[in-house]
Amino acid sequence: MRIRRCTVAWLEPREVATFELDDLLAGGTGVVSRLCWFAHAPHLPAAAEIDAGHVPVLGALGAVDWIERDGLDARFGADAVDALLDAGLLLAQGDGDTADDGFRAIGWHPPAAVAHLAARWEAIDGPKGMAEADVDTSEGLLRNHGAPPPPAPPSAHPGIEVPLPRIGRNDFDALLDSRATCRNYPADAVLPVATFAQLMARVFGARGIGHSAPGFDVYKRTSPSGGALHPTDCFLIVQRVEGIAAGLYRYRVDGHALEPVVPGVAPPRPGDAGTRPLGETPSRAWRAEELRAFARIAVAGQDFFADAPVLCVLAPRFHRNFWKYRNHAKAYRVCVLDVGHLSQTLQLCATEAGLGPFVTGAINEVDIERAFGMTAYAQSPLAVCGFGQRAATLVTSEFDPNRRVWPR
């Protein structure tokens, strides 16, 4: 048998604490720590814990050339090699297409791949966790973290700053001042389809197309994108839009249309912390309460966002970007910037339309990927945005220091 290492395997020594009753009965605290080794391999669903004695095996062979297994067995023992094969960190030649083959074809810069895949959430309730840690209020943050760094660092050379002239404000300044994250959506408000369609066209639609070379077309959007590649797809959780059935969709930039997505998970129940595999449950359209439960899961328990009529999941197709910037140290950063540009354009367009927008990075990526049928190393959400009519009364506080949205 010929084997090689998987494309990327980053090793992390991690201290893991567990509760052991014997230690408590012996007079200890009951909390026992041990040093473990974890291998981060982006083609695997999670970091794999490995035996410390198996670590040298991963350093004894590369990710390109296939070598005979016999030599590794003689040096490290067959049990060690078998364990790493079972974990998916070593691969056997002739096993057919594997997840590692799919990951290898994308062109990730290894540190970026490890960082992205390791930072994804599943079934996290952000507000609940912050409340339990007493960091869900400004007072709690000060109690636990002390004073924050100042908004601006002190001047390195006081007294020699060059003042800039104050320029009169215009209508665009008023629009910028009116942009504020919305946390108050009426649960029954229905968004007019014309307003929805206009926002989709302005933010995610094609404003022009260029034919750079045979087989290489590029779209122009209202936001910039590295290499004009625009790798970010907009997946939608449509809850209440006039004339459009509630459900999951993908916006088609090539036709200004919505492509229905068959959910890849069983319908969530209100109160569920995360998504469940489809299992034996037949796929069907989700009811309104199930769709809202999934929206809440998507935004990690942030109920004030889950009531928005429309939620936009911004998920780059990484290979669209990495095709040009292959194994490039900055390629993933450009994908992050791409999502940031689109989210800000959405905030301004929604504000101009008289709607309340939001954007959040506190999302359960794994649950979203399951629902929309994404493979994490090929396409993964980086942020969720949303928009809709603001409620008539302020229930959840919003940051509006200039009182442009909520006069009082």
N, C-alpha and C positions, 0 to 999 in steps of 0.2 A: 504493500500500500504506500502511495505517495501522499504526503500531506504538506500543508503550509499554514502559516498563521493568518487569521482574518485581517482585513485591510487596516483597521484601526483598533488598537487595544491599549488604552491608557490605564496605568495601575495607580490605585489610590490606597495608601495605608489609612485605615479609619478606625477610630476608637468607638466601639459599640458597647453601650451600657444595657444590661439586662437585670431583671429582678430575680434573685435566687433566695428561696426561703431558708435553705441551710445556712447561708451567710448571715441572715438576720437572726436565726436561732443561736448562732455561735457568737452573737454579740456585735456583729457588723451592721452596716446600714441596710443590707439587703440588695444594694445596687452594686453589681460587679461589672467592671469594665474589662474588655479584652480587645487586643489589637487584631484587626482583620484586614485582609487584602481584598479589594474589589477591582474588577476589570471593567472599564467602561468601553463597550464596543457598540457603536451607534446602530449596527444592524440588529442588535438584540433589544427586546422590549424593556430591559432594565439592566443595571449593573449586576455583574455576576460575581458572587463571592467565591474566592478560590483559596485553596490551601497554600500557606506560605511556602511550603516545599515545592509547589508547582510553578512559582514565579519564574525561576531560572529557565524553565522550559520555553516560556514565551519569548525569552531573549535569545534563544538558541536557533531560531529559524525566522525567516523573513516572510513578507506578505506577497512576494512575487514568484519566487522560484519554488517548485515542488521538490521535496526531498524524500528519500526513502525513510519509512518509519523505523525500520530496524535499528538504525543508528541512534535515534532518540530513545528507543526502548532500552538499549544497552546503557546509555548514559544516565537516564532519569527514571527508568522503570515503566513498564507497560501500564500500571495503574494510573500514573500521573498523566500519561498521554491519553488514555481512555477518558479520564475525568475532563480534560480540556476539550476533547472532541465532543463529549456529551454536552458541555457547556456552550458549544458553538464558537469557541475561541480558536480552536484548530479545525481545519477543514480537510476532508479527504477528497482526492482527485476522483472525478467520475460520479460525484453525488448529484449531478444535474444542477439546474439553476437554483441558487440559494439566495437568502436575503442579503448575504454579503456581496454576491454578484450584483444585485440591484443597487446596493449602496456604492459599490466600487464604480459603477457607471455614472453616478451623479456628478462627481468631481468636487467633493467637499474638501476644504482645508481641515485637516484632522482636529486641531484644537477647537475650531469653531463648531465642528460637528459634535464633539464631546460636550461643549458648553451648551449648545442648543438642546440636545436630546436629554441631557441630565437635568435641565432646568424646567422641563415640562411638568405640569400638575395633573393630577387625577383625583376627582372627588374631594377637592379642597373647598372648604367654606371659609373664605377670607374674613368676613366680618366676625364670625364666631370665634375664629382663632385669635384675632386681634383683641376681642373682648376678653377672652380667657387670659391673654398675656397682659391685660391692662394697658394696651397701647392704642385703644380705639378712640381716645379723646386727646385733646392737646395737653390737658393736665396729666393724663396717664403717660404720655410720651415724655413729658418733663420729669415726672417721678422716676421713670425707668431709665431714661437715656441722658438726663441732664439737659442743659441748654443746647440748642442746635448751633451749628456754625452760622455766622452772620450772613444775611442775604447778599452782602457784597464784602469782599475782603478789604481791610484797611489800605489806604493808599501807601505805596512804597515811597512816594516822593510828595508829601503834602505841600500844598501851596503852589504847585506848578502845573496843575491841571489846565487844559485848554477848554474853556467853556464853548459850547455850541449854541447857535441861535435857536430860539423857540419858534417853530413854524406853525402857522394857523392850521387848525384841523378842518378836514373836509368830510364828506359822506363816508368815505372808506374808513376813516378813523372811527366814525360812529359805529360802523359795522364791526370793526375789530373790538371796540369797547363793549359791544353787546354780546360777544361770544362768551358764553359761560356754560360750564358743564351742567346739564340738566339731571336732577335727581327726583323729579316729580312729574310722572306721567299718569294721566287718568287711564284706568284699566279698561275703559270702554270706548275710548276715542278711536275713530277710524280715519286713517290717512287718505286723502283724495289720491286717486291713481295718477292724475296728471302731475301732482306735486312729487310723488314718488318717482315717476318716470323721468321728470326733469332732473332730480337729484342724481339718479343713476347715470343719466347721460352726461351731466356736468362733471361728475367725479370720476366715474369708471368707464365712460364711453369713449369711443374712438373719435378724435377730432380731426383725424387725417391719417393717411397710411403711406408709407414709403416702401419702395421695392429696392432694397439695398443691393441685392444680387438674386439670381434665380434660386428660388426656394427660401429666401431670407427676406421676410416682410416684417416691418416694424410699424406699430401704431403710435400715434401721438395722443397723449392725454393732457389734461390741464395741470398735471403734476409732473415734475421731473423724475427721470429714472436712469440709473446707470447704464450706459450703452444703449439707451432708448429701448431697452428690452422689455420693460414693464412685466416682470414675472408674477406680480401679485394678482390672484383671483379674488373676487368678492363672492363669498358664499353668504346666503341670506337666511335668517330666521324671520319669516314674514308672519306676523301675528294678526295684524288688522290693517289691511290695505283694501280700499274699495275695489271690488270686482276681481280680486286675486285670492284664490283659495289659500287659507292658512297652511303653512308647511315650510319645508326646506327647499332652497333653490340655489342655483349657481347663475350669476349674471354672465351672459354671453356678450363679450365685447365685440365679437365679430358679427353680431346681428341685432344688438340692442334688444335682447330678449331674456326671459327667465327659463332656465332648464330645470325642471323638477328633479329633486334628488330623493331617491328611495332611502329612507333612514336605515343605516347599518346596525342599529341597536334596537332593542325592545323599547316600547314606549315607556318613558319614565313616569313615575307616580309623583304627585305633589309631596314634597318632603324627602324625596330621594336625594342622597348625597352625590351620587354619580350614575353613569350610564351602566346598563347591563347588556351582556352579549345577547344577540338576537335569539340564539337557541332554537327552540321549537315554536316560538311565537311567529305567526305569519306576518309578513310586512304589510302595512296598511297606513293610510293617512292618520296622523295623530290628531286626537281631539284637542280642543283649545287648552284645556287644563294640562294636558300632557306636553304640549308645545311650550307653554309657559314654564312648566317644570324643567324642561330641557334648557330653556333660555336662562333660568336661574343657575343651573349647573354650569352652563357655558361661561357665565360671568362670575363663577366662584362664589355664589351665595349673595351677590350684591342685588338684593331685591329691588332697589330703586332704579336699577338699569333694566331688570328683567321685564318690566312692564312696558317698555318702549314698543311701539307698533312694529318697528323694523330694527333688527340687529344685523350688522354687517360683519362677517368674519373675514379678516384680511389674512390670506394665506398664500405666500409665495410658492410657485413651482420652482424649486431651487435649481433644477437642471437648466431651466430657461436662462438663468443668470450665469450659472457655473459653466455652461457650454462655451461662453466666451472667456470668462475669468476662471479657468479650470485650476483647481487646487490653489487658488489665489488667497493670500492672507486677508484681503479686504473684501472678498466677494460676499460673505455673509453680512458684513457690516452694511454693504450697499442694499441688501434685501431689507435690513432693518430700517434704513433710511427711506426706502421705497414705501414701506408701510406708514412711516411717520408722515411723509409728504401727503399721501392719500388721505390719511386721517385728518390732517389739518385742513385740507381742501374741503373735505366733507363737513367739518365743523363750520367753516365760513359759509358754504353753500346752504347748509341747513339754517343757519342764523339769518341769512339773507331772505330765506323763504318763510321766516317767522316761526321756525321750529326750534325746539330744544335739542341740542346734540350731546353726545357723550363719547368718550373713548377710554378704554381701560386695557391695561396689560395683565391685570389679575384675572386670568382665565384658566380653565381646565382644558389644556390642549389635548390631552389623551382622550377625554370624553368627546370633544369636538371632532377629533380625527375619526373616532369610531363611527359617529353618527353620519358624517359626510363621506366616509369611505376613503380617507387619506392614508397613505403610508408615510410615517413620520419623517423618514430621512428624505423622502421625495417631495412632500408638501406638508406644511404644518402651519397652524395659525400663530401669528405674532401679536395680534391685537383684535379686540372686538369693539366696533363703533355702533352707534345707534342714533335714531332720531324720531321725533314725533311731537305732537302738540304738548305744550306745557300745561300742567294742571292750573286751575284757577287760584288755588291756595297753596301756600308754601307749607309743606309738612316735614320734609327732610331738608336740612339746611343745604344751601348752595353758596359757593364762594362768589359773591357779587359785591365787592367792597365799594364800587362806585354807584351802586343802586341803579344800574341801567336796566336790569331785568325785573327786579322786584322793588319798585319805588316804595319807600316807607319813611 
